[in-house]
């Protein structure tokens, strides 16, 4: 049973990742660009260094990523309120097609969620919350154990 559960979960994660890549491409973005934009929209303004850390990119690719997002009108560089010598990257928009591109998946997932009772939904969303934190912690452990990769 354990290997079946593992396979089901791996299929789920693969489907989510593939949808993210397809959604980014449909909006004219790279997957990392859309991922970085999502990080900024969920977490708020952050330094380029923090964005690099959160995306797993080095400084050069992060600068190019910020340049692309800024040129597309999705982010801007602004003075850091705590230290005017530094800059933060803040979200100012999102791809115009993003809602249209994501609507079919959102509809399908909404249809699935409607089949669950409130107590089942509570378990699902508890899982989402706790597993997101676990994945973030595991990613940080990997970055710490493998610096520069």
N, C-alpha and C positions, 0 to 999 in steps of 0.2 A: 504493500500500500504506500509506503514511504516514497518509493521511486515513482509511482504514479502521481502522487501529490507534487513531487518535485518537478516532474515533466509538465503537469498542468500549470504550475506556477511559472516555469520557464517560458511556456508558450504565451502566457498572459503578459509577462514582462516584454517578450519579443514583440508581441502585437502592439503594445503601448509605444515601444521605441520606434517601430516601423511607422506607426501612425504619426508620431512626432516628426520624423524625417519627411514623410510625405506631405504633412501639413506645412512644414517650413518651406519645402520646395514649391508647393502650390502658392505660397505667399511671396515667392521670389527671394527667399532667405535661405541661408545655410542652417542646418540643424543647430549648430553651436550658437549662431546669431539669435535664433528664436529662443533657445535655452537661456542665453544670457539676458535677453529682454524679459523673459519670465522671472528670472532671479531678481532683476531690478524692480519689476512691478510688485513682486511679493515681499521683497525686503526693503525697498526704498533706496534712496541714494547711497552710494558707497564709493570708496576710492577705487581707482583703476587696479591697484594692488589687490584689494579685497575681491574685486570682480575676477581678477586673474586666478586667485586662489579658489574661488567658488566654482569657476568653470574648468579648472585644471590646466589652464593655458599658461604659457610663459609670457613675459612682458611684451615682446615683439608682436606675437599674434593677438594679444589682448588690445594693444594700441590699434592694430588694424581692424579688429572687431568693433571697437568703439568708434573709429573713423567711419566704418560702413554704416553703423546704426545711427550715427549723428548725421551723416550725409542723407540717409533715408528719412530723417525727421523723427526718429523714435527715441533718441536720447539727446542730452546736451551735457557738455562739461560746464560745471559751475564752480565758483570758489567754495572751498570748504569753510563752513561757518565757524569752525573751531580754529582754523589756521588758513588765512587768506593766501598763503604761499602755496598751498596745495589745492588740488581740484577733486571734485566728486563727480560721478556720473549719475545722472538722474533720468528716469524715464519721462518722456513728454508725449508719447503717442504709441499707438500699436498699429500693426499692418491693417490697412483698410479691409482686406479680404479675410482677415483672421476669423472673425465671427462666421462668415459664410463658409469658410473652409472647415471649421470645426463643428458646424451645426449638425451634419449628419451623424458624427460620432456622439455628440452630446445627446442627440435625440435617441439614438440606439441605447446608450447607457441609461438615459432617463427612463426608457421603456423597461429596461431590466430592473432598475431600482424600484419602480412602482410595484413590482411583484413581491417586494419584501415588506414585512411588518415593521412598525416603528422600532421594536426592540431589536430586530435583526439589522436594521439600518444603523442603530446605535453601535452595534458590534462592528459592523463594516467600517464606519467612520472612526471608531476608536482604533481599529487596525490601521487605517490609512494614516492617522495622526502618529501613532506609535512607530509604525514601520518607516515613515518618512524620517523621523528622528534617528532610528536605528541605521538607515542607509546613510544619512548624513554623517553620523559618527563613524561608521565603517569606512566611508570615503576619506574622512579626515585621518583615520588610522593608516589607510593605504598611502595617503600623501606624506604623512610623517615617516612611515617606514621606507618609502621610496622617493625621497626628495629629488627633484630635477627630472623626473620621468613624466 
